[in-house]
Amino acid sequence: IFNTCDGRTGTLLQSSDKRFDVDTDGTVTLKRRVNLHEGHKVFSVHAWDSSGKKHMVSVRVERVHHHEDHHMDTVMNISSPQ
């Protein structure tokens, strides 16, 4: 969840990849099917706080294969510049 210093969550959020949508609470969802040809996809999420300051995080969506039960999951790793 993206919060400003005063505790408000009125932050504008936008994905750099139009196939992903970002809800007001920061949840990333798919708009349509995405093929992970290389096993992963990296994109940015941009946030503008109430004072107009822009923040950015990198999101990596990757396919994880579990050999034991042949189950496949998709996971997201998020990192922000320090």
ABEGO torsion letter per residue (X at the ends): XBBBAAGBABBBBBBABAABBBBAAGBBBBABBBBBAAGBBBBBBBBBBAAGBBBBBBBBBBBBBBAAAGBBBBBBBBBBBX
